[in-house]
Amino acid sequence: MQQREAGQPLAHVLGQAEFCELALAIGPGVFVPRPRAECLVEVVVSLNPTTVLDLGCGCGALAAAVKQRLPDGEVQASDYDELACQWARRNGERYGFQVHRSNWLKSLPEAFDAIVAYLPHVPTAALACLDEDYLRAEGASSVAGGADGLDPLRAIFPDLRSPLVTLLSAEQLAGAKGVAQQFGYELEVAYADEEDRAVIFRPCGTRSILRSGPAAAQCAPPTAGSPPPASQTDPDAGPGGRRIAARHGTPRYE
Ligand SMILES: C[S@@+](CC[C@H](N)C(=O)[O-])C[C@H]1O[C@@H](n2cnc3c(N)ncnc32)[C@H](O)[C@@H]1O
């Protein structure tokens, strides 16, 4: 109770977080996996990859969930933070993935069939809107993405040799397309809800690697009376895209 009253996230107090219905070991100083990132698992699995990297893995939630969905796949995970790597290694032993310490892709020269990453992408101005307790407990470097939230992408693209699946806010799409173009990549939206966009960056001129059909339907099944798939209404939504409701205003980061 004292730890909770002092603002520690429940997952840090319990030493356990849940992601895609999996239990993950975790401790203070490490980013607590968020349900909103679960759609990334659906998108990357829909690409049918054999080798997958969870880049900026924190405790390894994405790697664990991907390995569960692709038991024959070779899943690796990396983070530059040694504490995160220690928790990820514990989870890697349990769920079957390897962990490396690396500043983005600098120490990981090989190509993967797909890279999945829930990157720090909160713009500087939006940091003040975040839950202070979480920001203190997880560390700003887990979430802060620079002025427009896209600095981690700018750091990753020069070394990128694989399709990259990541989550952005709707407001970041145009900027992210511009960054990608500078490095010869284009952006495809695989999933859309009212605030988030799960996107795939792939080399310009290569064919879409999204399988036809709903890539992310399973992580957020449409409810009765929900609007039509975003692929029918939203030029930025891919075949699996779905828009829950038109929404304007400040994006919600957490
Ligand atoms: C938003 S958290 C996501 C963690 C995990 N993927 C998840 O969903 O729970 C971003 C992660 O990126 C890591 N990170 C930040 N800068 C990095 C860098 N330069 N190289 C590698 N990882 C980095 C942080 O340590 C943090 O674990």
The ligand as a MOL file (V3000), in Angstrom:
LIG
                    3D

  0  0  0     0  0            999 V3000
M  V30 BEGIN CTAB
M  V30 COUNTS 27 29 0 0 0
M  V30 BEGIN ATOM
M  V30 1 C 7.6530 2.9190 -24.9860 0
M  V30 2 S 8.8640 1.8490 -24.2660 0 CHG=1
M  V30 3 C 8.3140 0.2950 -24.9430 0
M  V30 4 C 8.8450 -0.9230 -24.2130 0
M  V30 5 C 8.2350 -2.2600 -24.6710 0
M  V30 6 N 8.3770 -2.4370 -26.1080 0
M  V30 7 C 6.7770 -2.3440 -24.2900 0
M  V30 8 O 5.8920 -2.1960 -25.1540 0
M  V30 9 O 6.5130 -2.5830 -23.0960 0 CHG=-1
M  V30 10 C 10.2910 2.2510 -25.2400 0
M  V30 11 C 11.5440 1.4720 -24.9260 0
M  V30 12 O 12.5900 1.9560 -25.7840 0
M  V30 13 C 13.8020 1.8980 -25.0770 0
M  V30 14 N 14.7650 2.8120 -25.6930 0
M  V30 15 C 14.8260 4.1640 -25.5900 0
M  V30 16 N 15.8860 4.6360 -26.2770 0
M  V30 17 C 16.5150 3.5450 -26.8200 0
M  V30 18 C 17.6780 3.3990 -27.6420 0
M  V30 19 N 18.4130 4.4510 -28.0180 0
M  V30 20 N 18.0080 2.1430 -28.0310 0
M  V30 21 C 17.2750 1.0750 -27.6410 0
M  V30 22 N 16.1730 1.1550 -26.8550 0
M  V30 23 C 15.8000 2.3940 -26.4490 0
M  V30 24 C 13.4340 2.2800 -23.6540 0
M  V30 25 O 14.4230 1.8420 -22.7330 0
M  V30 26 C 12.0800 1.5900 -23.5080 0
M  V30 27 O 12.2440 0.3030 -22.9500 0
M  V30 END ATOM
M  V30 BEGIN BOND
M  V30 1 1 1 2
M  V30 2 1 2 3
M  V30 3 1 2 10
M  V30 4 1 3 4
M  V30 5 1 4 5
M  V30 6 1 5 6
M  V30 7 1 5 7
M  V30 8 2 7 8
M  V30 9 1 7 9
M  V30 10 1 10 11
M  V30 11 1 11 12
M  V30 12 1 11 26
M  V30 13 1 12 13
M  V30 14 1 13 14
M  V30 15 1 13 24
M  V30 16 1 14 15
M  V30 17 1 14 23
M  V30 18 2 15 16
M  V30 19 1 16 17
M  V30 20 1 17 18
M  V30 21 2 17 23
M  V30 22 1 18 19
M  V30 23 2 18 20
M  V30 24 1 20 21
M  V30 25 2 21 22
M  V30 26 1 22 23
M  V30 27 1 24 25
M  V30 28 1 24 26
M  V30 29 1 26 27
M  V30 END BOND
M  V30 END CTAB
M  END
